[in-house]
Amino acid sequence: MVPSSGSLVWFRRDLRAYDHAALHAALRAGGPVHCAFVFDTEILDALGQPADRRVEFIWESLRALKAALEALGGGLHALHGEAREAIPRLAATLGVSAVYANRDYEPLACSRDADVSAALRLRGIAFHSRKDQVIFERGELCTRAGGDFSVYTPYKRAWLAKLTPFYLKPYPIEAHRAHFVPGPTDALPSLETLGFRRTNLTALGIEPGSDGGARTFAAFKRRIDRYHELRDFPAAPGTSGLSVHLRFGTVSVRELARFAWKRASPGAQAWLAELIWRDFFFAVLAARPDVVNAAFRPEYDAVVYDESDAYWRAWCDGQTGYPLVDAAMRQLNQTGSMHNRLRMLSASFLVKDLGIAWQHGERYFAARLNDYDLAANNGGWQWAASTGCDAQPWFRIFNPVTQSRRFDPGGAFIRRFVPELERVPQKWIHSPWQMTPIEQQAVGCVVGRDYPAPIVDHASARRRTLTRYGVVRKANTEIDPP
């Protein structure tokens, strides 16, 4: 129990005032409860450009969080500086005896929290962390040998076998509101004060805050039963749209998993499996923080990749000559979003068609994805590069034309983001270079002038990749390629 001097709840990637593990624990402990968020310069200064949708999303979500806390009788201290210093200083100024926060599993966050805990300890202040952003964290699910899982399917079986309503129950806040302490009346520091500016977040229809998360979830509930049928088609409204809300905690993962678990439809169960993948990647990162820069499977660090600035720039700019790859990259550059099927395709293309190391692509996504999450992004890239846990076998390589025909059959998504191809008939939309010169002239898209020719031949690139990955064949238990 916390003495009457009370506690400070430190919000991070959990920007909501409901079903919040750390806030609930602080309120239940008794004594006055203060709340804070830090615009951490250690993170912000590394972003590199002032128009960042994620910062705007956080800022807008904090406005909503501040209003929600004030409605409960509390408030929010919004700080700007290094969290390693700002939180211990604020805790000492407020005279609290404990700081509560929800656990983060990224290496930088773990280092930060260790420093904050040590600084608080020197002041006689306790640091308490709670599980909040996952259903099961590392250590709660183990293999029969007592180790960490490295394959998803047995992890999923263990996850589902252990799940009971206990792990999905909400942490109530409203019932304990009497312990809140009003915060400062100052407005949040402006985006400009923080060194950032408005983006196209509103135009993209992305609604920040827990109200935005609730509306997005409500809309997805109406179509979740068809999730398994539509999720792979980027032109269809098949996905949940909740990834950015999960990233910043404007929704509760317990609430999402509870709904999916109780719903028996194939679509809901397929979506629950995606939430399990999310837990899996968090557990992998917690167990193996070295995967941030190195292969999960060390033998794959022996793979030698190419360095081609021309190929790299073409991939980044959506100018590879492969329509669906280009549409995916342009979607990312214009909106900060990319459909999951296209994340796999574009990653496979960079690594296995262009021969460029997965770390480059992982960092490019990290700088641009609205929902960027280190665990999921790293796990996805290593899956595509065949270097990670439960990865795509190294000899299985996505064919960009086959993928395009299968998942954007009418070319609707391609035409949305590659307007040069708008008039290209469906027959040729996936491989416009196969049109005759007369046909190209007729639709106003001359390959090599209006739209690039393919920068690599996929069949030739596949052969080079099989040779490249041959270095790990002896160390690999997988079968040889067909």
C-alpha positions in Angstrom: 0.0 0.0 0.0 1.2 3.5 -0.9 1.2 6.0 2.1 -0.9 9.1 1.9 1.7 11.0 0.0 0.3 9.3 -3.0 1.6 8.4 -6.4 2.4 9.6 -9.9 1.1 7.6 -12.9 3.4 8.0 -15.9 1.5 7.6 -19.2 3.5 6.4 -22.3 2.0 4.2 -24.9 -1.3 3.9 -23.0 -3.1 7.1 -23.8 -6.5 6.4 -22.4 -8.3 6.9 -19.0 -10.2 3.6 -18.9 -9.1 0.0 -18.5 -5.6 1.1 -17.6 -3.5 -1.3 -15.4 -1.1 1.2 -13.9 -3.7 3.9 -13.3 -6.0 1.3 -11.6 -3.2 0.1 -9.4 -2.3 3.6 -8.3 -5.9 4.5 -7.5 -6.4 1.3 -5.6 -3.3 1.9 -3.5 -4.8 5.0 -2.0 -3.6 8.5 -1.5 -3.7 11.3 -4.0 -2.9 10.3 -7.6 -1.2 12.6 -10.1 -0.7 11.9 -13.8 2.0 12.9 -16.3 3.2 12.4 -19.8 6.6 13.4 -21.2 7.3 14.5 -24.7 10.6 12.7 -24.5 13.3 14.6 -26.4 15.3 11.4 -26.5 12.7 10.0 -28.9 11.5 13.2 -30.6 14.9 14.5 -31.5 15.6 11.3 -33.4 12.6 11.6 -35.7 14.4 14.0 -38.0 11.5 15.9 -39.7 8.8 18.2 -38.3 5.8 16.7 -40.1 5.3 13.4 -38.2 1.8 12.0 -38.1 2.7 10.0 -35.0 3.6 13.1 -33.0 0.3 14.8 -34.1 -1.6 11.6 -33.2 0.0 11.6 -29.7 -0.6 15.3 -29.2 -4.3 15.0 -30.1 -4.7 11.9 -28.0 -3.1 13.7 -25.1 -5.6 16.5 -25.4 -8.4 13.9 -25.2 -6.7 12.2 -22.3 -6.2 15.4 -20.4 -9.9 16.2 -20.8 -10.9 12.7 -19.7 -8.8 12.9 -16.6 -10.1 16.3 -15.7 -13.7 15.0 -16.1 -12.7 12.3 -13.5 -11.4 15.0 -11.1 -7.7 14.6 -12.1 -5.4 16.3 -14.5 -2.2 15.8 -16.6 1.3 17.2 -16.2 2.7 17.5 -19.8 6.4 17.7 -19.7 9.0 18.3 -22.5 12.5 17.0 -22.0 14.3 13.7 -21.2 12.0 11.3 -19.4 15.0 9.8 -17.5 15.3 13.1 -15.7 11.8 14.7 -15.9 9.9 11.9 -14.2 12.2 11.6 -11.1 12.2 15.4 -10.8 8.4 15.7 -11.0 7.9 12.9 -8.6 10.2 14.6 -6.1 8.5 17.9 -6.6 5.0 16.4 -6.0 6.3 14.5 -3.0 4.8 11.2 -4.0 6.1 7.9 -2.6 5.6 5.8 -5.8 5.6 6.1 -9.6 3.4 3.7 -11.6 3.8 2.9 -15.3 2.8 0.2 -17.7 5.6 -2.0 -19.0 7.3 -1.4 -22.3 9.4 -4.1 -23.8 11.6 -2.2 -26.3 15.4 -2.1 -25.4 15.5 1.7 -25.2 12.4 1.8 -23.1 13.8 -0.9 -20.8 17.0 1.1 -20.4 15.0 4.3 -19.7 12.8 2.7 -17.1 15.8 1.2 -15.3 17.4 4.6 -15.1 14.2 6.2 -13.9 13.7 3.4 -11.3 17.3 3.9 -10.0 16.9 7.7 -9.8 13.6 7.3 -7.9 15.2 4.8 -5.5 17.8 7.4 -4.6 15.0 9.7 -3.6 13.2 7.0 -1.6 10.4 6.7 -4.2 9.2 3.3 -5.5 8.7 2.4 -9.1 5.9 0.0 -9.9 5.3 -1.4 -13.5 2.2 -3.3 -14.7 1.4 -5.4 -17.7 -1.0 -3.6 -20.0 -0.1 -3.6 -23.7 -0.2 -7.4 -24.1 -2.4 -10.3 -22.9 0.5 -12.5 -22.0 4.1 -11.2 -21.7 7.4 -13.1 -21.7 7.6 -15.7 -19.0 3.8 -16.3 -18.8 4.0 -18.8 -21.6 6.8 -21.2 -21.9 7.7 -24.3 -23.9 7.6 -27.7 -22.2 11.4 -27.3 -21.6 10.6 -24.0 -19.8 12.1 -21.8 -22.5 10.8 -19.1 -24.8 8.8 -19.9 -27.9 10.4 -19.3 -31.3 7.6 -20.8 -33.4 4.2 -19.1 -33.6 1.9 -22.1 -33.9 2.8 -23.8 -30.6 2.9 -20.3 -29.0 -0.7 -19.8 -30.2 -1.8 -23.1 -28.8 -0.3 -22.3 -25.5 -1.8 -18.8 -25.6 -5.3 -20.1 -26.2 -5.0 -22.9 -23.7 -4.0 -20.5 -20.9 -6.6 -17.8 -21.8 -9.4 -17.4 -19.3 -11.7 -14.4 -18.6 -9.3 -13.4 -15.8 -6.7 -12.2 -18.3 -9.3 -10.2 -20.3 -11.1 -8.4 -17.5 -10.8 -4.6 -17.5 -9.1 -2.5 -14.9 -11.8 0.0 -13.7 -11.0 3.6 -13.2 -14.3 5.4 -12.6 -15.0 3.6 -9.3 -11.8 5.0 -7.7 -11.9 8.5 -9.1 -12.0 10.1 -5.6 -8.2 9.7 -5.4 -7.5 11.9 -8.4 -5.7 15.2 -7.8 -6.4 18.1 -10.2 -3.4 18.8 -12.5 -2.0 22.1 -13.8 -4.4 24.2 -15.7 -1.8 25.0 -18.5 -2.6 23.9 -22.0 -0.4 21.3 -23.6 2.7 22.7 -25.3 1.9 23.3 -28.9 3.1 21.1 -31.7 5.2 24.1 -32.9 6.8 24.4 -29.4 7.7 20.8 -29.6 9.4 21.4 -33.0 6.6 19.8 -35.1 3.7 20.8 -37.3 0.3 19.6 -38.5 0.2 16.8 -41.1 -2.6 15.3 -43.2 -3.8 13.1 -40.3 -7.3 14.5 -40.4 -7.6 14.3 -44.2 -6.6 10.6 -44.0 -9.6 10.0 -41.6 -7.4 8.9 -38.7 -9.2 9.8 -35.5 -6.8 10.1 -32.5 -7.7 9.6 -28.8 -9.8 6.9 -27.1 -13.0 8.3 -28.7 -11.4 7.8 -32.1 -10.3 4.3 -31.1 -13.8 3.5 -29.9 -15.4 4.6 -33.1 -12.8 2.7 -35.2 -13.5 -0.4 -33.2 -17.2 0.0 -33.4 -17.0 0.2 -37.2 -14.8 -2.9 -37.4 -17.2 -4.9 -35.3 -19.7 -4.5 -38.0 -17.4 -6.2 -40.6 -15.2 -8.5 -38.4 -17.1 -11.6 -39.4 -15.7 -11.2 -42.9 -12.2 -10.4 -41.8 -10.8 -13.8 -42.9 -12.2 -13.3 -46.4 -11.2 -9.6 -47.0 -8.0 -9.0 -44.9 -5.6 -9.8 -47.8 -7.2 -7.4 -50.4 -5.8 -3.9 -50.0 -8.6 -2.3 -52.0 -11.2 -3.7 -49.7 -12.1 -2.3 -46.2 -11.1 -5.6 -44.6 -8.7 -4.7 -41.9 -9.5 -3.3 -38.5 -7.8 0.1 -38.8 -6.8 -0.2 -35.1 -3.1 -0.7 -35.4 -2.2 2.9 -34.6 -4.6 2.9 -31.7 -3.0 -0.3 -30.3 0.4 1.3 -30.8 -0.4 4.3 -28.6 -2.8 2.6 -26.3 -5.9 4.6 -27.2 -7.7 1.3 -27.1 -7.3 -1.6 -24.6 -6.0 -4.8 -26.0 -8.0 -6.6 -23.4 -11.2 -5.1 -24.7 -10.3 -6.1 -28.3 -9.3 -9.6 -27.4 -12.3 -10.1 -25.2 -14.6 -9.3 -28.1 -12.9 -11.5 -30.6 -12.5 -14.4 -28.2 -16.2 -14.4 -27.4 -17.3 -14.2 -31.0 -17.3 -17.6 -32.7 -17.1 -16.4 -36.3 -14.1 -17.4 -38.5 -13.4 -13.7 -39.1 -13.2 -12.9 -35.4 -11.0 -15.9 -34.7 -8.7 -15.0 -37.6 -8.4 -11.5 -36.1 -7.7 -12.9 -32.6 -4.8 -14.8 -34.2 -3.3 -11.5 -35.3 -3.5 -10.2 -31.8 -1.7 -13.4 -30.7 1.0 -12.7 -33.3 1.4 -9.2 -31.7 2.0 -10.8 -28.2 4.4 -13.3 -29.8 6.6 -10.6 -31.3 6.6 -8.7 -28.0 7.8 -11.8 -26.3 10.5 -12.4 -28.9 11.8 -8.9 -28.5 11.8 -9.2 -24.7 13.7 -12.4 -24.9 16.1 -11.4 -27.7 16.7 -7.7 -27.8 19.7 -8.3 -30.1 17.2 -8.9 -32.9 16.9 -5.1 -33.3 20.1 -5.2 -35.5 20.9 -8.9 -36.0 19.2 -12.0 -37.3 17.1 -14.0 -34.8 18.8 -17.0 -36.4 22.5 -16.1 -36.2 23.5 -18.2 -39.2 21.6 -15.8 -41.4 24.0 -13.0 -40.5 26.4 -14.7 -42.9 24.2 -13.8 -45.8 25.9 -11.1 -48.0 23.5 -8.6 -49.5 24.0 -6.1 -52.3 24.4 -2.3 -52.1 22.6 -0.5 -54.9 21.6 3.1 -54.4 19.6 3.0 -57.7 17.6 0.0 -56.6 17.1 1.4 -53.1 15.8 4.7 -54.4 13.5 3.0 -56.8 12.0 0.9 -54.0 11.7 3.9 -51.6 10.0 6.0 -54.3 7.6 3.4 -55.7 9.4 3.3 -59.0 10.3 -0.4 -59.4 8.2 -1.1 -62.4 6.1 -3.6 -60.4 2.7 -2.0 -59.9 1.6 -3.5 -56.6 5.0 -3.0 -55.0 5.0 0.6 -56.2 1.5 1.2 -55.0 2.4 -0.1 -51.6 5.4 2.1 -51.2 3.5 5.2 -52.4 0.7 4.4 -50.0 3.3 4.4 -47.2 5.0 7.6 -48.3 1.7 9.5 -48.7 -0.3 8.2 -45.8 2.0 6.5 -43.3 0.0 3.3 -43.7 0.5 0.1 -45.5 -1.7 -2.9 -45.8 -0.2 -6.0 -44.1 -0.2 -8.1 -47.2 1.7 -5.4 -48.9 4.2 -5.1 -46.1 5.1 -8.7 -46.7 5.3 -8.2 -50.5 7.4 -5.0 -50.4 9.7 -6.5 -47.8 10.2 -9.7 -49.8 10.8 -7.6 -53.0 13.5 -5.5 -51.3 15.4 -8.4 -49.8 14.8 -11.2 -52.3 14.4 -9.4 -55.6 16.7 -6.4 -55.1 19.1 -8.2 -52.7 19.2 -5.4 -50.2 19.6 -6.1 -46.4 16.4 -6.2 -44.4 17.7 -3.8 -41.9 17.5 -0.9 -44.4 13.9 -1.6 -45.1 13.0 -2.1 -41.5 14.4 1.3 -40.7 12.6 2.9 -43.6 9.3 1.6 -42.4 10.2 2.6 -38.8 10.6 6.2 -39.9 7.2 6.4 -41.8 4.6 4.0 -40.4 2.0 5.6 -38.3 1.6 2.4 -36.3 5.4 1.7 -36.1 6.0 -0.8 -33.4 9.6 -2.2 -33.0 8.5 -5.7 -32.1 6.0 -6.2 -34.9 8.0 -4.3 -37.5 11.2 -6.2 -36.8 9.4 -9.5 -36.5 7.7 -8.9 -39.9 10.8 -7.9 -41.7 12.8 -10.8 -40.3 9.9 -13.1 -41.3 10.0 -11.8 -44.9 13.8 -12.0 -45.0 13.8 -15.6 -43.6 16.1 -14.6 -40.8 13.6 -14.6 -38.0 11.5 -16.9 -35.8 9.0 -19.0 -37.7 10.1 -17.2 -40.8 9.2 -17.6 -44.5 11.6 -20.3 -45.7 14.5 -18.7 -47.5 13.6 -20.4 -50.9 10.0 -19.2 -50.9 10.0 -15.8 -52.7 6.9 -13.8 -53.4 6.3 -13.3 -57.1 5.2 -9.6 -57.3 3.0 -10.2 -60.4 1.3 -13.3 -59.0 0.6 -11.5 -55.7 -0.8 -8.5 -57.6 -3.1 -10.7 -59.7 -4.3 -12.6 -56.7 -4.8 -9.8 -54.2 -5.7 -6.8 -56.4 -7.3 -8.6 -59.3 -9.1 -5.6 -60.7 -6.2 -3.2 -60.1 -8.3 -0.8 -58.0 -5.6 -0.4 -55.4 -2.9 0.0 -58.0 -4.8 2.7 -59.8 -5.4 4.6 -56.6 -1.7 5.1 -55.9 -0.1 4.7 -59.3 -2.2 7.1 -61.4 0.1 6.6 -64.4 -1.6 3.2 -64.8 -5.1 4.5 -64.4 -6.1 3.8 -68.1 -4.2 0.5 -68.4 -6.7 -2.4 -69.0 -7.1 -5.0 -66.3 -5.4 -7.5 -68.5 -2.1 -5.6 -68.3 -2.4 -3.7 -65.0 -0.2 -6.1 -63.2 2.5 -6.3 -65.9 2.2 -3.2 -68.1 5.5 -3.9 -69.9 3.7 -6.7 -71.7 1.6 -4.3 -73.6 2.6 -3.6 -77.2 4.0 -0.2 -78.0 0.7 0.6 -79.8 -1.3 -0.4 -76.8 0.9 1.7 -74.5 0.4 4.7 -76.7 -3.4 4.2 -76.8 -3.7 4.2 -73.0 -1.2 7.1 -72.5 1.3 5.0 -70.5 4.5 4.3 -72.4 6.7 2.0 -70.3 10.1 3.6 -69.7 8.6 7.1 -70.2 5.4 7.4 -68.2 6.0 4.4 -65.9 9.3 2.6 -65.4 10.1 -0.8 -66.8 10.8 -3.5 -64.2 14.2 -2.7 -62.6 14.9 -6.5 -62.2 13.7 -9.6 -63.8 12.0 -11.6 -61.1 13.0 -15.0 -62.3 16.7 -14.0 -62.5 16.5 -12.3 -59.1 15.0 -15.5 -57.6 18.0 -17.5 -58.9 20.4 -14.9 -57.4 18.6 -15.1 -54.0 18.8 -18.9 -53.9 22.5 -18.6 -54.5 22.8 -15.9 -51.9 21.0 -17.9 -49.2 23.0 -21.0 -50.0 25.5 -20.0 -47.4 23.1 -21.1 -44.7 21.9 -24.3 -46.3 24.2 -26.5 -44.3 23.2 -24.9 -41.1 19.5 -25.0 -41.9 17.1 -27.9 -41.2 14.7 -26.8 -43.9 14.5 -28.8 -47.1 16.3 -27.7 -50.2 14.4 -25.6 -52.6 12.4 -27.4 -55.3 
